[in-house]
Amino acid sequence: MIVDDQEINRVLIAELFKDEYNIVEAEDGKKALKIISERSDIVAIILDLIMPVMDGMEVLSELNRRGKIYHIPVFVITAADDDGLLQAAYGLGAVDIIEKPFKMVFIKSRIRNFIELFRHRNELVEMVEESVGKVRIRNSRLIEALVSLVEFRGTELHVNIGGVHNITKALLTELGRISSENKIEASEIEKIASAAIIHDVGKIAVPDTVIKKNGKLTDEEFEIAKTHVQRGCDILTDYSGRFSDVDMFRYAVDICRYHHERYDGKGYPDGLAGEDIPIWAQAAGLADAFDALVSERPYRPAFDVKTALSMINSGECGVFNPLLIKALNNLVKDGIPKEFYEE
């Protein structure tokens, strides 16, 4: 694709490539973007910087915003001797500069080389994405199988599976916004949220007389209930060979074992405190606690959001990471967001 308001420039460049490629032309940036949005077969863009209607820098910015810049090599044409302008073009993703007047002998080989380079890179990206997709499907099915084991028990666990996933994801996203030191990549947050779904899988190994009791547990019963964290780790270890994603398995094991640890060290099973508790287990633990408070249970009605927040902020449900509590308060200040419980 050649984008230049000067017809002579379009003719000169088109002549170089007409025997190898189909040529698409546009005389301004606005028309170029329209064509780009309608076609998926453009392998290179040769873009003049100085044009009417919409200049080349605006086009580069838009291609960058749309993510096209990572899949299509863009060469900028300029006669301007402006280092700042050229640096800005490179910063927006241009791969090379074609200076006027054109040196035809160099243009063709430079552009052809970049087209081949991007073609191979795009093919590699597609292969990686396909492989990642297969891994995600496999892990998703494994998690569904584990969740089905929990739901089969007929306890209240099925109530909070989706909630814990979504709240964990929202908490870690908001935590990264308010604390750059705790920022986690979105792809990892999704793994963590998926792993959080099976935080209570160990409860399938706890006797019905304990897990289904409508009312306060005795001290002895509570000790039995607490064993679900270790039972969960044992179950996951048995399934470990079926997890294609090592990171997700690690998150799932950590969350299973540590989601009842508390920031002041008064949780269980290991009495870990502060940053010794993995942040993903801390987030899943807070998500689990908040979800339990605002959800109806066989032995009590749901608490309203204000009451639930008050109980968490006061430490009535155990002491949580202050930054995670701040993130939760930010998220529910106007009520429970719909994304907490959407499918």
FINU-146537 format. One record per residue (C-alpha): residue in one letter; x negated, y, z negated. Coordinates in Angstrom, 3 decimals. Each point is the difference from the previous one (the first is absolute). Example, Ala and Ser with C-alpha at 12.3 -4.5 7.8 and 13.67 -1.06 7.14 Angstrom:
2
+------+----------+----------+----------+
| zaba |        x |        y |        z |
+------+----------+----------+----------+
|    a |  -12.300 |   -4.500 |   -7.800 |
|    s |   -1.370 |    3.440 |    0.660 |
+------+----------+----------+----------+
# end
This chain:
343
+------+----------+----------+----------+
| zaba |        x |        y |        z |
+------+----------+----------+----------+
|    m |    0.000 |    0.000 |    0.000 |
|    i |   -1.388 |    3.384 |    1.036 |
|    v |    1.332 |    3.068 |   -1.828 |
|    d |   -1.183 |    3.305 |    1.454 |
|    d |    1.791 |    3.147 |    1.176 |
|    q |   -2.452 |    0.330 |    2.897 |
|    e |    1.073 |   -2.239 |    2.887 |
|    i |   -3.485 |   -0.062 |    1.521 |
|    n |   -1.402 |   -1.563 |   -3.168 |
|    r |    2.702 |   -2.670 |   -0.002 |
|    v |   -0.738 |   -0.785 |    3.659 |
|    l |   -3.754 |   -0.283 |   -0.554 |
|    i |    0.336 |   -2.376 |   -2.951 |
|    a |    2.816 |   -2.022 |    1.576 |
|    e |   -2.180 |   -0.606 |    3.038 |
|    l |   -2.571 |   -1.727 |   -2.207 |
|    f |    2.449 |   -2.555 |   -1.418 |
|    k |    2.703 |   -0.461 |    2.637 |
|    d |   -1.430 |   -3.323 |    1.216 |
|    e |   -0.105 |   -1.556 |   -3.497 |
|    y |    2.886 |    1.527 |   -1.948 |
|    n |    3.440 |    1.440 |    0.472 |
|    i |   -0.224 |    3.744 |   -0.605 |
|    v |    2.544 |    1.996 |   -2.010 |
|    e |   -0.233 |    3.803 |   -0.024 |
|    a |    1.389 |    2.829 |   -2.134 |
|    e |   -0.652 |    3.732 |    0.236 |
|    d |    0.588 |    0.811 |   -3.667 |
|    g |   -0.067 |   -1.680 |   -3.396 |
|    k |    3.757 |   -0.104 |   -0.520 |
|    k |    0.587 |   -1.988 |    3.195 |
|    a |   -2.937 |   -2.250 |   -0.858 |
|    l |    1.472 |   -0.942 |   -3.390 |
|    k |    3.359 |   -0.761 |    1.587 |
|    i |   -1.646 |   -2.392 |    2.477 |
|    i |   -2.112 |   -1.613 |   -2.722 |
|    s |    3.105 |   -0.666 |   -2.108 |
|    e |    1.669 |   -1.719 |    2.970 |
|    r |   -2.895 |   -2.235 |    1.071 |
|    s |   -2.018 |   -2.726 |   -1.659 |
|    d |   -2.528 |   -0.623 |    2.792 |
|    i |   -2.223 |    3.080 |   -0.314 |
|    v |   -3.612 |   -1.110 |   -0.509 |
|    a |   -1.710 |    3.416 |   -0.145 |
|    i |    0.903 |    3.677 |   -0.221 |
|    i |   -2.121 |    2.743 |    1.549 |
|    l |    1.172 |    3.179 |   -1.689 |
|    d |   -0.746 |    3.646 |    0.716 |
|    l |   -0.222 |    2.120 |   -3.147 |
|    i |    1.133 |    3.320 |    1.472 |
|    m |    3.531 |   -0.276 |    1.453 |
|    p |    3.298 |    1.895 |   -0.087 |
|    v |    3.143 |   -1.176 |   -1.863 |
|    m |   -1.970 |   -2.380 |   -2.247 |
|    d |   -3.795 |   -0.072 |   -0.073 |
|    g |   -2.282 |   -2.989 |   -0.370 |
|    m |   -0.622 |    0.463 |   -3.727 |
|    e |    3.744 |   -0.141 |   -0.674 |
|    v |    0.240 |   -3.167 |    2.075 |
|    l |   -2.905 |   -1.552 |   -1.915 |
|    s |    1.664 |    0.864 |   -3.300 |
|    e |    3.244 |   -1.647 |    1.069 |
|    l |   -1.748 |   -3.097 |    1.340 |
|    n |   -1.789 |   -0.223 |   -3.329 |
|    r |    3.271 |    0.307 |   -1.928 |
|    r |    1.601 |   -2.755 |    2.103 |
|    g |   -3.005 |   -2.304 |   -0.428 |
|    k |   -0.555 |   -0.145 |    3.777 |
|    i |   -3.510 |    1.330 |   -0.374 |
|    y |   -1.127 |   -3.359 |   -1.410 |
|    h |    1.193 |   -1.969 |    3.020 |
|    i |   -0.635 |    2.308 |    2.985 |
|    p |   -3.378 |    1.699 |    0.624 |
|    v |    0.422 |    3.751 |    0.528 |
|    f |   -2.600 |    2.019 |    1.928 |
|    v |    0.215 |    3.771 |   -0.231 |
|    i |   -0.837 |    2.305 |    2.900 |
|    t |   -1.380 |    3.416 |   -0.806 |
|    a |   -2.065 |    2.797 |    1.456 |
|    a |   -0.092 |    1.768 |   -3.355 |
|    d |   -3.338 |    0.118 |   -1.793 |
|    d |    1.559 |   -0.076 |   -3.451 |
|    d |   -1.589 |   -2.421 |   -2.446 |
|    g |    2.816 |    0.538 |   -2.509 |
|    l |    2.653 |   -0.912 |    2.567 |
|    l |   -1.876 |   -3.090 |    1.142 |
|    q |   -0.592 |   -1.103 |   -3.595 |
|    a |    3.717 |    0.382 |   -0.689 |
|    a |    0.804 |   -2.120 |    3.068 |
|    y |   -2.310 |   -2.754 |   -1.226 |
|    g |    1.561 |    0.283 |   -3.424 |
|    l |    3.439 |   -0.673 |    1.486 |
|    g |   -1.239 |   -3.149 |    1.718 |
|    a |   -1.346 |    0.982 |    3.415 |
|    v |   -2.602 |   -2.561 |    1.055 |
|    d |   -1.986 |    2.143 |    2.437 |
|    i |   -0.302 |    3.453 |    1.560 |
|    i |    0.090 |    0.565 |    3.761 |
|    e |   -1.524 |    3.385 |    0.762 |
|    k |    0.845 |    2.145 |    2.991 |
|    p |   -1.309 |    0.052 |    2.665 |
|    f |    0.420 |   -3.762 |    0.273 |
|    k |   -2.935 |   -2.353 |    0.512 |
|    m |    1.896 |   -2.683 |    1.867 |
|    v |   -2.735 |   -2.606 |   -0.110 |
|    f |    0.204 |   -0.155 |   -3.793 |
|    i |    3.733 |    0.390 |   -0.557 |
|    k |    1.093 |   -3.263 |    1.581 |
|    s |   -2.366 |   -2.302 |   -1.915 |
|    r |    0.578 |    1.754 |   -3.337 |
|    i |    3.752 |   -0.245 |    0.254 |
|    r |   -0.034 |   -3.578 |    1.309 |
|    n |   -2.247 |   -1.089 |   -2.907 |
|    f |    2.319 |    1.511 |   -2.585 |
|    i |    3.054 |   -1.583 |    1.626 |
|    e |   -1.625 |   -3.428 |   -0.298 |
|    l |   -1.117 |    0.703 |   -3.553 |
|    f |    3.522 |    0.990 |   -1.094 |
|    r |    1.530 |   -2.948 |    1.856 |
|    h |   -2.159 |   -2.438 |   -1.919 |
|    r |    0.601 |    1.824 |   -3.278 |
|    n |    3.771 |   -0.011 |    0.532 |
|    e |   -0.079 |   -3.725 |    0.761 |
|    l |   -1.963 |   -0.607 |   -3.210 |
|    v |    2.475 |    2.073 |   -2.028 |
|    e |    2.901 |   -2.001 |    1.459 |
|    m |   -1.712 |   -3.262 |   -0.914 |
|    v |   -0.627 |    1.177 |   -3.562 |
|    e |    3.568 |    1.255 |   -0.406 |
|    e |    1.361 |   -3.298 |    1.284 |
|    s |   -2.159 |   -1.921 |   -2.484 |
|    v |    0.976 |    2.291 |   -2.871 |
|    g |    3.652 |   -0.412 |    0.953 |
|    k |   -0.286 |   -3.768 |   -0.202 |
|    v |   -1.677 |    0.238 |   -3.410 |
|    r |    2.743 |    2.299 |   -1.282 |
|    i |    2.728 |   -2.336 |    1.225 |
|    r |   -1.666 |   -2.979 |   -1.656 |
|    n |   -0.455 |    1.816 |   -3.305 |
|    s |    3.531 |    1.383 |    0.164 |
|    r |    1.429 |   -3.491 |    0.413 |
|    l |   -2.096 |   -1.286 |   -2.886 |
|    i |    1.231 |    2.809 |   -2.254 |
|    e |    3.587 |   -0.714 |    1.064 |
|    a |   -0.512 |   -3.630 |   -0.976 |
|    l |   -1.319 |    0.971 |   -3.434 |
|    v |    2.833 |    2.474 |   -0.513 |
|    s |    2.494 |   -2.707 |    0.935 |
|    l |   -1.423 |   -2.154 |   -2.790 |
|    v |    0.695 |    2.800 |   -2.455 |
|    e |    3.496 |    0.716 |    1.294 |
|    f |    0.868 |   -3.683 |   -0.152 |
|    r |   -0.198 |    0.245 |   -3.779 |
|    g |    3.077 |    2.225 |    0.098 |
|    t |   -1.459 |    2.568 |   -2.416 |
|    e |    0.162 |    3.768 |    0.295 |
|    l |   -3.299 |   -0.054 |    1.916 |
|    h |    1.635 |    0.307 |    3.405 |
|    v |    1.328 |    3.392 |   -1.051 |
|    n |   -3.354 |    1.755 |   -0.101 |
|    i |   -2.066 |   -1.623 |    2.752 |
|    g |    0.635 |    2.735 |    2.607 |
|    g |   -0.063 |    2.746 |   -2.618 |
|    v |   -3.420 |   -0.928 |   -1.349 |
|    h |   -1.417 |   -0.086 |    3.550 |
|    n |    1.334 |    3.426 |    0.923 |
|    i |   -0.715 |    1.696 |   -3.337 |
|    t |   -3.572 |   -1.348 |   -0.092 |
|    k |   -0.572 |    1.312 |    3.522 |
|    a |    1.458 |    3.416 |   -0.866 |
|    l |   -1.988 |    0.262 |   -3.245 |
|    l |   -3.355 |   -0.739 |    1.639 |
|    t |    0.734 |    2.362 |    2.883 |
|    e |    0.924 |    2.824 |   -2.394 |
|    l |   -2.976 |   -0.825 |   -2.237 |
|    g |   -2.325 |    0.501 |    2.971 |
|    r |    1.639 |    3.351 |    0.702 |
|    i |   -0.531 |    1.348 |   -3.503 |
|    s |   -3.376 |   -1.669 |   -0.646 |
|    s |   -2.491 |   -0.319 |    2.853 |
|    e |   -2.139 |   -2.323 |   -2.128 |
|    n |    2.847 |   -2.520 |   -0.036 |
|    k |    0.915 |    0.256 |    3.675 |
|    i |    0.536 |   -3.386 |    1.679 |
|    e |    0.381 |   -0.538 |    3.741 |
|    a |    3.598 |   -0.499 |    1.138 |
|    s |   -0.804 |   -3.441 |    1.417 |
|    e |   -1.319 |   -1.127 |   -3.398 |
|    i |    2.983 |    1.496 |   -1.814 |
|    e |    2.298 |   -2.105 |    2.179 |
|    k |   -1.959 |   -3.125 |   -0.942 |
|    i |    0.213 |    0.910 |   -3.671 |
|    a |    3.742 |    0.669 |    0.198 |
|    s |    0.546 |   -3.346 |    1.735 |
|    a |   -2.093 |   -1.745 |   -2.662 |
|    a |    2.031 |    1.721 |   -2.734 |
|    i |    3.122 |   -1.821 |    1.176 |
|    i |   -1.276 |   -3.212 |   -1.598 |
|    h |   -1.157 |    1.576 |   -3.277 |
|    d |    2.356 |   -2.236 |   -2.021 |
|    v |   -0.384 |   -3.214 |    1.977 |
|    g |   -1.333 |   -1.688 |   -3.156 |
|    k |    3.438 |    0.222 |   -1.605 |
|    i |    1.078 |   -3.019 |    2.009 |
|    a |   -2.141 |   -2.021 |   -2.411 |
|    v |    1.605 |    1.498 |   -3.141 |
|    p |    2.847 |   -2.026 |   -1.598 |
|    d |    3.575 |    1.086 |    0.768 |
|    t |    0.732 |    0.330 |   -3.713 |
|    v |   -2.466 |    2.885 |   -0.059 |
|    i |    0.232 |    1.552 |    3.441 |
|    k |    3.813 |    0.045 |    0.123 |
|    k |    0.635 |    0.990 |   -3.611 |
|    n |    2.485 |    2.868 |   -0.316 |
|    g |   -1.472 |    1.929 |   -2.848 |
|    k |   -3.206 |    0.715 |   -1.863 |
|    l |   -2.591 |   -2.751 |   -0.015 |
|    t |   -1.413 |   -1.367 |   -3.229 |
|    d |   -3.729 |    0.400 |   -0.585 |
|    e |   -0.519 |   -3.625 |    1.007 |
|    e |    2.115 |    0.397 |    3.149 |
|    f |   -1.853 |    3.198 |    0.918 |
|    e |   -3.333 |   -1.814 |   -0.191 |
|    i |    1.401 |   -2.612 |    2.384 |
|    a |    1.294 |    2.698 |    2.353 |
|    k |   -3.416 |    1.675 |    0.042 |
|    t |   -1.526 |   -3.125 |    1.512 |
|    h |    1.633 |    0.879 |    3.338 |
|    v |   -2.998 |    2.170 |    0.933 |
|    q |   -2.442 |   -2.912 |   -0.193 |
|    r |    2.530 |   -2.369 |    1.580 |
|    g |    0.322 |    2.474 |    2.877 |
|    c |   -3.772 |    0.030 |    0.539 |
|    d |   -0.014 |   -3.804 |   -0.006 |
|    i |    2.750 |   -0.133 |    2.612 |
|    l |   -1.775 |    2.527 |    2.222 |
|    t |   -3.259 |   -1.901 |   -0.303 |
|    d |    1.811 |   -3.101 |    1.226 |
|    y |    1.208 |    2.045 |    2.993 |
|    s |   -3.334 |    1.730 |    0.578 |
|    g |   -0.955 |   -2.051 |    3.041 |
|    r |    3.150 |    1.169 |    1.752 |
|    f |   -0.703 |    3.714 |   -0.404 |
|    s |   -1.541 |    1.333 |    3.214 |
|    d |   -0.715 |    3.391 |   -1.571 |
|    v |   -2.636 |   -0.245 |   -2.751 |
|    d |    0.734 |    3.527 |   -1.254 |
|    m |    3.721 |   -0.655 |   -0.368 |
|    f |   -0.730 |   -3.193 |   -1.952 |
|    r |   -2.339 |    1.926 |   -2.312 |
|    y |    2.625 |    2.705 |   -0.549 |
|    a |    2.673 |   -2.627 |   -0.682 |
|    v |   -2.136 |   -1.813 |   -2.586 |
|    d |   -0.956 |    3.269 |   -1.749 |
|    i |    3.591 |    1.209 |   -0.066 |
|    c |    1.291 |   -3.342 |   -1.277 |
|    r |   -2.495 |   -0.051 |   -2.847 |
|    y |   -0.240 |    3.667 |   -0.968 |
|    h |    3.393 |    1.634 |    0.634 |
|    h |    0.810 |   -0.209 |   -3.734 |
|    e |   -3.310 |    1.525 |   -1.111 |
|    r |    0.397 |    3.507 |   -1.406 |
|    y |   -2.207 |    3.072 |    0.214 |
|    d |   -0.615 |    0.057 |   -3.789 |
|    g |   -1.134 |   -3.630 |   -0.055 |
|    k |    3.130 |   -1.308 |   -1.745 |
|    g |    1.319 |   -2.055 |    2.890 |
|    y |   -0.624 |   -3.621 |    0.913 |
|    p |   -1.505 |   -2.505 |    0.807 |
|    d |   -3.535 |    1.432 |   -0.368 |
|    g |    0.534 |    3.289 |   -1.826 |
|    l |   -1.676 |    2.005 |    2.774 |
|    a |    0.092 |    3.788 |   -0.308 |
|    g |   -0.298 |    3.035 |    2.254 |
|    e |   -1.874 |   -0.409 |    3.250 |
|    d |   -0.906 |   -3.594 |   -0.817 |
|    i |    3.471 |   -0.828 |    1.285 |
|    p |    0.027 |   -0.026 |    3.833 |
|    i |    1.943 |    3.022 |    1.220 |
|    w |    2.219 |   -2.179 |    2.208 |
|    a |    1.009 |   -2.071 |   -3.034 |
|    q |    0.664 |    3.215 |   -1.944 |
|    a |    2.249 |    1.291 |    2.787 |
|    a |    1.885 |   -3.279 |    0.322 |
|    g |    0.436 |   -0.138 |   -3.791 |
|    l |    1.496 |    3.496 |   -0.120 |
|    a |    2.189 |   -0.757 |    3.022 |
|    d |    1.242 |   -3.164 |   -1.718 |
|    a |    0.737 |    1.853 |   -3.252 |
|    f |    1.858 |    2.886 |    1.668 |
|    d |    1.979 |   -2.343 |    2.236 |
|    a |    0.990 |   -2.137 |   -2.997 |
|    l |    1.273 |    3.070 |   -1.869 |
|    v |    2.151 |    1.394 |    2.814 |
|    s |    1.383 |   -3.408 |    1.034 |
|    e |    2.904 |   -1.788 |   -1.611 |
|    r |   -0.825 |   -3.158 |   -1.915 |
|    p |    2.299 |   -2.776 |   -1.270 |
|    y |   -0.626 |    1.162 |   -3.555 |
|    r |    0.275 |    3.810 |    0.541 |
|    p |    1.110 |    2.703 |    2.437 |
|    a |   -2.501 |    2.039 |    2.014 |
|    f |   -1.531 |    3.097 |   -1.563 |
|    d |    0.379 |    3.300 |    1.853 |
|    v |   -3.136 |    1.516 |    1.528 |
|    k |   -0.416 |    2.666 |   -2.674 |
|    t |    0.118 |   -2.579 |   -2.801 |
|    a |   -2.318 |   -2.382 |    1.856 |
|    l |   -2.569 |    2.766 |    0.558 |
|    s |    0.232 |    1.066 |   -3.616 |
|    m |   -0.683 |   -3.568 |   -1.159 |
|    i |   -3.040 |   -0.276 |    2.293 |
|    n |   -1.355 |    3.480 |   -0.783 |
|    s |    0.316 |   -0.596 |   -3.754 |
|    g |   -1.803 |   -3.345 |    0.130 |
|    e |    3.054 |   -1.941 |   -1.118 |
|    c |   -0.709 |   -2.554 |    2.754 |
|    g |   -3.736 |   -0.040 |   -0.621 |
|    v |   -2.690 |    2.508 |    0.949 |
|    f |   -0.579 |    0.476 |    3.739 |
|    n |   -2.646 |    1.881 |    1.985 |
|    p |    0.806 |    3.748 |   -0.394 |
|    l |   -0.635 |    0.648 |    3.697 |
|    l |    2.401 |   -2.769 |    1.016 |
|    i |    2.598 |    1.399 |   -2.390 |
|    k |   -0.478 |    3.419 |    1.625 |
|    a |    0.471 |   -1.618 |    3.416 |
|    l |    3.201 |   -1.688 |   -1.169 |
|    n |    1.364 |    3.249 |   -1.433 |
|    n |   -0.742 |    1.740 |    3.298 |
|    l |    1.794 |   -2.709 |    1.968 |
|    v |    3.206 |   -0.121 |   -2.072 |
|    k |    0.322 |    3.619 |   -1.112 |
|    d |    3.103 |    0.332 |    2.185 |
|    g |    1.308 |   -3.496 |   -0.673 |
|    i |   -0.928 |   -3.420 |    1.358 |
|    p |   -1.190 |    0.362 |    3.623 |
|    k |    1.939 |   -2.168 |    2.435 |
|    e |   -3.239 |   -1.554 |    1.242 |
|    f |   -0.455 |   -1.686 |   -3.400 |
|    y |    2.717 |   -2.503 |    0.856 |
|    e |    0.350 |    0.078 |    3.753 |
|    e |   -0.776 |   -3.221 |    1.865 |
+------+----------+----------+----------+
# end
